Amino acid sequence: MDDNVIKFKRPEPVKPPRRTPPWLRRYGVAIVLVLGFAATYAYFAMTGPQ
């Protein structure tokens, strides 16, 4: 018989989105750049001059 009772609950607080720390973002960009240059070098080293 409790099915007809409306239960009022407080809404759960909204959690702020997670943020990446600035130092981690800086290292991530540096690693991506180094990997990009390494991939470019490997590509041109394997294909050779044409």
PyMOL commands that set and color helices and strands:
alter all, ss='L'
color gray80, all
select helices_A, chain A and resi 2-4+22-47
alter helices_A, ss='H'
color red, helices_A
deselect
rebuild
show_as cartoon
